């Protein structure tokens, strides 16, 4: 009985750790993609073509 209980506790602990690692990795992936998109957006704003486009839009 005790062995089955301890195996259940270990399995539950392992599953929760696994879920935590998966959520952390997905969060890391999301933050990396967010930073990349932010960087590309700021780079696009800095390009002269985009500035010309913005000036034309403002007129």
PDB file of N, CA, C and O in Angstrom:
ATOM      1  N   UNK A   1       0.838  -1.204   0.000  1.00  0.00           N
ATOM      2  CA  UNK A   1       0.000   0.000   0.000  1.00  0.00           C
ATOM      3  C   UNK A   1       0.877   1.259   0.000  1.00  0.00           C
ATOM      4  O   UNK A   1       0.650   2.194  -0.768  1.00  0.00           O
ATOM      5  N   UNK A   2       1.876   1.257   0.875  1.00  0.00           N
ATOM      6  CA  UNK A   2       2.746   2.435   0.991  1.00  0.00           C
ATOM      7  C   UNK A   2       3.545   2.654  -0.291  1.00  0.00           C
ATOM      8  O   UNK A   2       3.740   3.789  -0.726  1.00  0.00           O
ATOM      9  N   UNK A   3       4.005   1.552  -0.893  1.00  0.00           N
ATOM     10  CA  UNK A   3       4.800   1.650  -2.123  1.00  0.00           C
ATOM     11  C   UNK A   3       3.958   2.231  -3.256  1.00  0.00           C
ATOM     12  O   UNK A   3       4.440   3.062  -4.026  1.00  0.00           O
ATOM     13  N   UNK A   4       2.716   1.801  -3.357  1.00  0.00           N
ATOM     14  CA  UNK A   4       1.826   2.315  -4.401  1.00  0.00           C
ATOM     15  C   UNK A   4       1.574   3.798  -4.187  1.00  0.00           C
ATOM     16  O   UNK A   4       1.554   4.575  -5.141  1.00  0.00           O
ATOM     17  N   UNK A   5       1.381   4.190  -2.928  1.00  0.00           N
ATOM     18  CA  UNK A   5       1.124   5.594  -2.594  1.00  0.00           C
ATOM     19  C   UNK A   5       2.340   6.457  -2.947  1.00  0.00           C
ATOM     20  O   UNK A   5       2.200   7.535  -3.525  1.00  0.00           O
ATOM     21  N   UNK A   6       3.538   5.967  -2.591  1.00  0.00           N
ATOM     22  CA  UNK A   6       4.746   6.750  -2.873  1.00  0.00           C
ATOM     23  C   UNK A   6       4.981   6.855  -4.381  1.00  0.00           C
ATOM     24  O   UNK A   6       5.423   7.896  -4.869  1.00  0.00           O
ATOM     25  N   UNK A   7       4.689   5.786  -5.116  1.00  0.00           N
ATOM     26  CA  UNK A   7       4.838   5.833  -6.574  1.00  0.00           C
ATOM     27  C   UNK A   7       3.862   6.843  -7.160  1.00  0.00           C
ATOM     28  O   UNK A   7       4.208   7.579  -8.085  1.00  0.00           O
ATOM     29  N   UNK A   8       2.635   6.884  -6.624  1.00  0.00           N
ATOM     30  CA  UNK A   8       1.643   7.858  -7.084  1.00  0.00           C
ATOM     31  C   UNK A   8       2.097   9.280  -6.811  1.00  0.00           C
ATOM     32  O   UNK A   8       1.941  10.166  -7.652  1.00  0.00           O
ATOM     33  N   UNK A   9       2.665   9.492  -5.621  1.00  0.00           N
ATOM     34  CA  UNK A   9       3.149  10.834  -5.259  1.00  0.00           C
ATOM     35  C   UNK A   9       4.303  11.238  -6.167  1.00  0.00           C
ATOM     36  O   UNK A   9       4.363  12.376  -6.634  1.00  0.00           O
ATOM     37  N   UNK A  10       5.224  10.303  -6.418  1.00  0.00           N
ATOM     38  CA  UNK A  10       6.374  10.588  -7.293  1.00  0.00           C
ATOM     39  C   UNK A  10       5.893  10.889  -8.711  1.00  0.00           C
ATOM     40  O   UNK A  10       6.386  11.810  -9.361  1.00  0.00           O
ATOM     41  N   UNK A  11       4.921  10.098  -9.182  1.00  0.00           N
ATOM     42  CA  UNK A  11       4.397  10.310 -10.531  1.00  0.00           C
ATOM     43  C   UNK A  11       3.718  11.669 -10.632  1.00  0.00           C
ATOM     44  O   UNK A  11       3.871  12.377 -11.627  1.00  0.00           O
ATOM     45  N   UNK A  12       2.968  12.026  -9.597  1.00  0.00           N
ATOM     46  CA  UNK A  12       2.279  13.319  -9.597  1.00  0.00           C
ATOM     47  C   UNK A  12       3.290  14.463  -9.558  1.00  0.00           C
ATOM     48  O   UNK A  12       3.131  15.464 -10.257  1.00  0.00           O
ATOM     49  N   UNK A  13       4.331  14.309  -8.735  1.00  0.00           N
ATOM     50  CA  UNK A  13       5.371  15.331  -8.632  1.00  0.00           C
ATOM     51  C   UNK A  13       6.088  15.490  -9.971  1.00  0.00           C
ATOM     52  O   UNK A  13       6.350  16.606 -10.420  1.00  0.00           O
ATOM     53  N   UNK A  14       6.403  14.349 -10.604  1.00  0.00           N
ATOM     54  CA  UNK A  14       7.092  14.376 -11.894  1.00  0.00           C
ATOM     55  C   UNK A  14       6.226  15.045 -12.954  1.00  0.00           C
ATOM     56  O   UNK A  14       6.721  15.827 -13.765  1.00  0.00           O
ATOM     57  N   UNK A  15       4.930  14.736 -12.944  1.00  0.00           N
ATOM     58  CA  UNK A  15       4.017  15.329 -13.922  1.00  0.00           C
ATOM     59  C   UNK A  15       3.910  16.835 -13.721  1.00  0.00           C
ATOM     60  O   UNK A  15       3.893  17.595 -14.689  1.00  0.00           O
ATOM     61  N   UNK A  16       3.837  17.267 -12.456  1.00  0.00           N
ATOM     62  CA  UNK A  16       3.729  18.705 -12.198  1.00  0.00           C
ATOM     63  C   UNK A  16       5.017  19.415 -12.603  1.00  0.00           C
ATOM     64  O   UNK A  16       4.979  20.525 -13.134  1.00  0.00           O
ATOM     65  N   UNK A  17       6.161  18.770 -12.352  1.00  0.00           N
ATOM     66  CA  UNK A  17       7.444  19.353 -12.771  1.00  0.00           C
ATOM     67  C   UNK A  17       7.515  19.437 -14.291  1.00  0.00           C
ATOM     68  O   UNK A  17       7.979  20.431 -14.850  1.00  0.00           O
ATOM     69  N   UNK A  18       7.051  18.387 -14.947  1.00  0.00           N
ATOM     70  CA  UNK A  18       7.056  18.346 -16.405  1.00  0.00           C
ATOM     71  C   UNK A  18       6.180  19.461 -16.966  1.00  0.00           C
ATOM     72  O   UNK A  18       6.568  20.146 -17.912  1.00  0.00           O
ATOM     73  N   UNK A  19       4.998  19.639 -16.377  1.00  0.00           N
ATOM     74  CA  UNK A  19       4.092  20.695 -16.831  1.00  0.00           C
ATOM     75  C   UNK A  19       4.726  22.063 -16.614  1.00  0.00           C
ATOM     76  O   UNK A  19       4.582  22.961 -17.443  1.00  0.00           O
ATOM     77  N   UNK A  20       5.425  22.215 -15.498  1.00  0.00           N
ATOM     78  CA  UNK A  20       6.088  23.491 -15.194  1.00  0.00           C
ATOM     79  C   UNK A  20       7.172  23.770 -16.228  1.00  0.00           C
ATOM     80  O   UNK A  20       7.290  24.891 -16.724  1.00  0.00           O
ATOM     81  N   UNK A  21       7.960  22.751 -16.551  1.00  0.00           N
ATOM     82  CA  UNK A  21       9.038  22.910 -17.546  1.00  0.00           C
ATOM     83  C   UNK A  21       8.453  23.243 -18.910  1.00  0.00           C
ATOM     84  O   UNK A  21       8.975  24.098 -19.626  1.00  0.00           O
ATOM     85  N   UNK A  22       7.354  22.557 -19.271  1.00  0.00           N
ATOM     86  CA  UNK A  22       6.720  22.806 -20.566  1.00  0.00           C
ATOM     87  C   UNK A  22       6.192  24.237 -20.630  1.00  0.00           C
ATOM     88  O   UNK A  22       6.361  24.920 -21.640  1.00  0.00           O
ATOM     89  N   UNK A  23       5.549  24.690 -19.546  1.00  0.00           N
ATOM     90  CA  UNK A  23       5.014  26.053 -19.548  1.00  0.00           C
ATOM     91  C   UNK A  23       6.149  27.076 -19.584  1.00  0.00           C
ATOM     92  O   UNK A  23       6.035  28.111 -20.240  1.00  0.00           O
ATOM     93  N   UNK A  24       7.239  26.785 -18.880  1.00  0.00           N
ATOM     94  CA  UNK A  24       8.391  27.692 -18.900  1.00  0.00           C
ATOM     95  C   UNK A  24       8.994  27.777 -20.294  1.00  0.00           C
ATOM     96  O   UNK A  24       9.329  28.866 -20.762  1.00  0.00           O
ATOM     97  N   UNK A  25       9.135  26.635 -20.961  1.00  0.00           N
ATOM     98  CA  UNK A  25       9.725  26.643 -22.302  1.00  0.00           C
ATOM     99  C   UNK A  25       8.814  27.360 -23.292  1.00  0.00           C
ATOM    100  O   UNK A  25       9.289  28.075 -24.173  1.00  0.00           O
ATOM    101  N   UNK A  26       7.499  27.167 -23.144  1.00  0.00           N
ATOM    102  CA  UNK A  26       6.578  27.860 -24.049  1.00  0.00           C
ATOM    103  C   UNK A  26       6.590  29.361 -23.770  1.00  0.00           C
ATOM    104  O   UNK A  26       6.473  30.172 -24.689  1.00  0.00           O
ATOM    105  N   UNK A  27       6.733  29.725 -22.487  1.00  0.00           N
ATOM    106  CA  UNK A  27       6.821  31.141 -22.125  1.00  0.00           C
ATOM    107  C   UNK A  27       8.094  31.751 -22.704  1.00  0.00           C
ATOM    108  O   UNK A  27       8.084  32.872 -23.213  1.00  0.00           O
ATOM    109  N   UNK A  28       9.188  30.998 -22.619  1.00  0.00           N
ATOM    110  CA  UNK A  28      10.459  31.471 -23.177  1.00  0.00           C
ATOM    111  C   UNK A  28      10.344  31.649 -24.685  1.00  0.00           C
ATOM    112  O   UNK A  28      10.808  32.644 -25.242  1.00  0.00           O
ATOM    113  N   UNK A  29       9.718  30.670 -25.339  1.00  0.00           N
ATOM    114  CA  UNK A  29       9.519  30.737 -26.786  1.00  0.00           C
ATOM    115  C   UNK A  29       8.672  31.944 -27.151  1.00  0.00           C
ATOM    116  O   UNK A  29       8.964  32.647 -28.119  1.00  0.00           O
ATOM    117  N   UNK A  30       7.608  32.185 -26.365  1.00  0.00           N
ATOM    118  CA  UNK A  30       6.728  33.320 -26.625  1.00  0.00           C
ATOM    119  C   UNK A  30       7.475  34.632 -26.442  1.00  0.00           C
ATOM    120  O   UNK A  30       7.333  35.545 -27.255  1.00  0.00           O
ATOM    121  N   UNK A  31       8.276  34.734 -25.371  1.00  0.00           N
ATOM    122  CA  UNK A  31       9.002  35.978 -25.125  1.00  0.00           C
ATOM    123  C   UNK A  31      10.040  36.229 -26.214  1.00  0.00           C
ATOM    124  O   UNK A  31      10.245  37.370 -26.627  1.00  0.00           O
ATOM    125  N   UNK A  32      10.696  35.162 -26.683  1.00  0.00           N
ATOM    126  CA  UNK A  32      11.693  35.315 -27.749  1.00  0.00           C
ATOM    127  C   UNK A  32      11.028  35.782 -29.038  1.00  0.00           C
ATOM    128  O   UNK A  32      11.535  36.673 -29.719  1.00  0.00           O
ATOM    129  N   UNK A  33       9.887  35.176 -29.368  1.00  0.00           N
ATOM    130  CA  UNK A  33       9.191  35.581 -30.593  1.00  0.00           C
ATOM    131  C   UNK A  33       8.661  37.003 -30.463  1.00  0.00           C
ATOM    132  O   UNK A  33       8.654  37.756 -31.437  1.00  0.00           O
ATOM    133  N   UNK A  34       8.213  37.377 -29.251  1.00  0.00           N
ATOM    134  CA  UNK A  34       7.717  38.733 -29.017  1.00  0.00           C
ATOM    135  C   UNK A  34       8.835  39.750 -29.197  1.00  0.00           C
ATOM    136  O   UNK A  34       8.644  40.784 -29.837  1.00  0.00           O
ATOM    137  N   UNK A  35      10.004  39.455 -28.630  1.00  0.00           N
ATOM    138  CA  UNK A  35      11.150  40.365 -28.757  1.00  0.00           C
ATOM    139  C   UNK A  35      11.577  40.475 -30.220  1.00  0.00           C
ATOM    140  O   UNK A  35      11.911  41.560 -30.695  1.00  0.00           O
ATOM    141  N   UNK A  36      11.565  39.339 -30.934  1.00  0.00           N
ATOM    142  CA  UNK A  36      11.943  39.353 -32.353  1.00  0.00           C
ATOM    143  C   UNK A  36      10.977  40.199 -33.173  1.00  0.00           C
ATOM    144  O   UNK A  36      11.396  40.974 -34.032  1.00  0.00           O
ATOM    145  N   UNK A  37       9.684  40.046 -32.904  1.00  0.00           N
ATOM    146  CA  UNK A  37       8.702  40.829 -33.659  1.00  0.00           C
ATOM    147  C   UNK A  37       8.821  42.309 -33.322  1.00  0.00           C
ATOM    148  O   UNK A  37       8.680  43.162 -34.199  1.00  0.00           O
ATOM    149  N   UNK A  38       9.080  42.614 -32.056  1.00  0.00           N
ATOM    150  CA  UNK A  38       9.255  44.005 -31.637  1.00  0.00           C
ATOM    151  C   UNK A  38      10.480  44.608 -32.323  1.00  0.00           C
ATOM    152  O   UNK A  38      10.444  45.740 -32.804  1.00  0.00           O
ATOM    153  N   UNK A  39      11.568  43.828 -32.360  1.00  0.00           N
ATOM    154  CA  UNK A  39      12.799  44.294 -32.994  1.00  0.00           C
ATOM    155  C   UNK A  39      12.594  44.520 -34.485  1.00  0.00           C
ATOM    156  O   UNK A  39      13.049  45.527 -35.028  1.00  0.00           O
ATOM    157  N   UNK A  40      11.916  43.599 -35.147  1.00  0.00           N
ATOM    158  CA  UNK A  40      11.689  43.747 -36.588  1.00  0.00           C
ATOM    159  C   UNK A  40      10.777  44.938 -36.864  1.00  0.00           C
ATOM    160  O   UNK A  40      10.953  45.644 -37.857  1.00  0.00           O
ATOM    161  N   UNK A  41       9.799  45.159 -35.981  1.00  0.00           N
ATOM    162  CA  UNK A  41       8.902  46.304 -36.152  1.00  0.00           C
ATOM    163  C   UNK A  41       9.665  47.614 -35.995  1.00  0.00           C
ATOM    164  O   UNK A  41       9.473  48.541 -36.781  1.00  0.00           O
ATOM    165  N   UNK A  42      10.531  47.696 -34.981  1.00  0.00           N
ATOM    166  CA  UNK A  42      11.307  48.921 -34.779  1.00  0.00           C
ATOM    167  C   UNK A  42      12.290  49.125 -35.931  1.00  0.00           C
ATOM    168  O   UNK A  42      12.539  50.258 -36.342  1.00  0.00           O
ATOM    169  N   UNK A  43      12.846  48.037 -36.450  1.00  0.00           N
ATOM    170  CA  UNK A  43      13.762  48.137 -37.587  1.00  0.00           C
ATOM    171  C   UNK A  43      13.020  48.619 -38.824  1.00  0.00           C
ATOM    172  O   UNK A  43      13.559  49.400 -39.608  1.00  0.00           O
ATOM    173  N   UNK A  44      11.798  48.163 -39.003  1.00  0.00           N
ATOM    174  CA  UNK A  44      10.989  48.580 -40.145  1.00  0.00           C
ATOM    175  C   UNK A  44      10.674  50.073 -40.051  1.00  0.00           C
ATOM    176  O   UNK A  44      10.643  50.770 -41.065  1.00  0.00           O
ATOM    177  N   UNK A  45      10.444  50.557 -38.839  1.00  0.00           N
ATOM    178  CA  UNK A  45      10.163  51.985 -38.654  1.00  0.00           C
ATOM    179  C   UNK A  45      11.409  52.805 -38.998  1.00  0.00           C
ATOM    180  O   UNK A  45      11.303  53.910 -39.529  1.00  0.00           O
ATOM    181  N   UNK A  46      12.591  52.256 -38.693  1.00  0.00           N
ATOM    182  CA  UNK A  46      13.836  52.986 -38.927  1.00  0.00           C
ATOM    183  C   UNK A  46      14.217  53.064 -40.404  1.00  0.00           C
ATOM    184  O   UNK A  46      14.992  53.942 -40.782  1.00  0.00           O
ATOM    185  N   UNK A  47      13.707  52.189 -41.232  1.00  0.00           N
ATOM    186  CA  UNK A  47      14.095  52.199 -42.642  1.00  0.00           C
ATOM    187  C   UNK A  47      13.539  53.434 -43.343  1.00  0.00           C
ATOM    188  O   UNK A  47      12.431  53.874 -43.039  1.00  0.00           O
ATOM    189  N   UNK A  48      14.295  53.990 -44.272  1.00  0.00           N
ATOM    190  CA  UNK A  48      13.862  55.222 -44.954  1.00  0.00           C
ATOM    191  C   UNK A  48      12.578  55.038 -45.756  1.00  0.00           C
ATOM    192  O   UNK A  48      11.760  55.952 -45.849  1.00  0.00           O
ATOM    193  N   UNK A  49      12.406  53.841 -46.339  1.00  0.00           N
ATOM    194  CA  UNK A  49      11.203  53.589 -47.124  1.00  0.00           C
ATOM    195  C   UNK A  49       9.960  53.717 -46.256  1.00  0.00           C
ATOM    196  O   UNK A  49       8.959  54.307 -46.662  1.00  0.00           O
ATOM    197  N   UNK A  50      10.041  53.157 -45.063  1.00  0.00           N
ATOM    198  CA  UNK A  50       8.900  53.222 -44.156  1.00  0.00           C
ATOM    199  C   UNK A  50       8.657  54.655 -43.695  1.00  0.00           C
ATOM    200  O   UNK A  50       7.511  55.061 -43.500  1.00  0.00           O
ATOM    201  N   UNK A  51       9.737  55.424 -43.519  1.00  0.00           N
ATOM    202  CA  UNK A  51       9.590  56.832 -43.130  1.00  0.00           C
ATOM    203  C   UNK A  51       8.882  57.616 -44.228  1.00  0.00           C
ATOM    204  O   UNK A  51       8.007  58.436 -43.949  1.00  0.00           O
ATOM    205  N   UNK A  52       9.267  57.358 -45.485  1.00  0.00           N
ATOM    206  CA  UNK A  52       8.607  58.024 -46.614  1.00  0.00           C
ATOM    207  C   UNK A  52       7.133  57.678 -46.644  1.00  0.00           C
ATOM    208  O   UNK A  52       6.282  58.535 -46.879  1.00  0.00           O
ATOM    209  N   UNK A  53       6.847  56.415 -46.404  1.00  0.00           N
ATOM    210  CA  UNK A  53       5.465  55.953 -46.393  1.00  0.00           C
ATOM    211  C   UNK A  53       4.674  56.671 -45.301  1.00  0.00           C
ATOM    212  O   UNK A  53       3.531  57.078 -45.509  1.00  0.00           O
ATOM    213  N   UNK A  54       5.302  56.818 -44.136  1.00  0.00           N
ATOM    214  CA  UNK A  54       4.636  57.499 -43.023  1.00  0.00           C
ATOM    215  C   UNK A  54       4.401  58.974 -43.352  1.00  0.00           C
ATOM    216  O   UNK A  54       3.351  59.524 -43.020  1.00  0.00           O
ATOM    217  N   UNK A  55       5.376  59.615 -44.005  1.00  0.00           N
ATOM    218  CA  UNK A  55       5.224  61.024 -44.385  1.00  0.00           C
ATOM    219  C   UNK A  55       4.089  61.194 -45.387  1.00  0.00           C
ATOM    220  O   UNK A  55       3.309  62.142 -45.302  1.00  0.00           O
ATOM    221  N   UNK A  56       4.006  60.266 -46.334  1.00  0.00           N
ATOM    222  CA  UNK A  56       2.920  60.319 -47.312  1.00  0.00           C
ATOM    223  C   UNK A  56       1.566  60.121 -46.642  1.00  0.00           C
ATOM    224  O   UNK A  56       0.573  60.743 -47.018  1.00  0.00           O
ATOM    225  N   UNK A  57       1.546  59.252 -45.652  1.00  0.00           N
ATOM    226  CA  UNK A  57       0.291  59.006 -44.938  1.00  0.00           C
ATOM    227  C   UNK A  57      -0.120  60.225 -44.117  1.00  0.00           C
ATOM    228  O   UNK A  57      -1.307  60.518 -43.979  1.00  0.00           O
ATOM    229  N   UNK A  58       0.864  60.927 -43.577  1.00  0.00           N
ATOM    230  CA  UNK A  58       0.569  62.080 -42.723  1.00  0.00           C
ATOM    231  C   UNK A  58       0.021  63.247 -43.535  1.00  0.00           C
ATOM    232  O   UNK A  58      -0.736  64.064 -43.012  1.00  0.00           O
ATOM    233  N   UNK A  59       0.397  63.330 -44.808  1.00  0.00           N
ATOM    234  CA  UNK A  59      -0.074  64.441 -45.645  1.00  0.00           C
ATOM    235  C   UNK A  59      -1.552  64.369 -45.928  1.00  0.00           C
ATOM    236  O   UNK A  59      -2.092  65.234 -46.619  1.00  0.00           O
TER     237      UNK A  59
END
